[in-house]
Amino acid sequence: MPDTPAAADRKPLSEELCFCGSGRKLKHCHKSASADSRAVHVHNLYREVDGAIEEYRSHSPKQPPCREGCSACCSDYFPVSQVEFELLLVYMERHWSQGEIREAFERAEEDLEILRRENPPLHDSLTHGADRGGELDALRRHAGRNGFPCPLLDPGTGRCRVYAARPFICRTHGSSHTFYGTWRERLQPERICEYIDGGRAHRKITPNVADFWPRYDELTDVRVGAKRRPLRQYPIFYWLVLYGRHGSGHTARLGSRDNFDLPLAEHNARMAAHESARAK
């Protein structure tokens, strides 16, 4: 994996391109956003991951088929963090019509009903409170391929309509690997998708992105309250359901812009104090 640029060589974050995909600098686009916000840091992590994958692709003779236009894994059940989902909403607000946004929310409601019929245990875990252990157990036992695709795919072509803003897992699954753990664990077969061989064959044709995971976890694993309870992650379709029901309705407007407007340390402090204040 190529070395990331030294901090002294990087542009100030406010000089980087805005996370919304406008092509303008952050300081000239979303002017209220903090250059030290969670959203900006995640957006820049995406760019580094993309750079590492593209650099590898530029000299590797064999490569997986993971590229824009492939949606083979887009029906898999995979949770993403809140900030990643909100980055999707910001992108949709700029690039989608109101009708397209409303349709995605409506499809998400339909998808939740399909999940209820097809996979009741996973549906119950998703829609009811669960601690991290219970959530992970439900994922290991019941998660797999849904009977519906991600609602952000184009229903006619199957292409991802938020590709430039897609979450970390969408950028790395299939197009990279994380080569860590014991040797016994490393030799176990991996389930990638039906078009990609797992295990050592997959590692031979993809870059190792294990070094990016600690930063991703640090940015997205938000801890709430004095007990440091991790903020739950959800699949994209269920985030749409939650924001449609409890947020600004079937629109991409954000009720809170804390992930964008607050410096990371301040936002972390607010989240740590949130449950404590509510409990008094």
HELIX and SHEET records of a PDB file:
HELIX    1   1 ALA A    7  ASP A    9  5                                   3    
HELIX    2   2 LEU A   13  GLU A   15  5                                   3    
HELIX    3   3 LEU A   26  HIS A   28  5                                   3    
HELIX    4   4 ARG A   38  ARG A   57  1                                  20    
HELIX    5   5 GLN A   82  HIS A   95  1                                  14    
HELIX    6   6 GLN A   98  GLU A  118  1                                  21    
HELIX    7   7 PRO A  120  THR A  127  1                                   8    
HELIX    8   8 ARG A  132  HIS A  142  1                                  11    
HELIX    9   9 TYR A  163  ALA A  165  5                                   3    
HELIX   10  10 PHE A  168  THR A  172  1                                   5    
HELIX   11  11 TRP A  183  ARG A  186  1                                   4    
HELIX   12  12 GLY A  199  ARG A  203  1                                   5    
HELIX   13  13 ALA A  210  PHE A  212  5                                   3    
HELIX   14  14 TRP A  213  THR A  220  1                                   8    
HELIX   15  15 ILE A  236  HIS A  246  1                                  11    
HELIX   16  16 ASP A  258  ASP A  261  1                                   4    
HELIX   17  17 LEU A  264  ALA A  279  1                                  16    
SHEET    1   A 2 ARG A 223  VAL A 224  0                                        
SHEET    2   A 2 ARG A 229  PRO A 230 -1                                        
END                                                                             
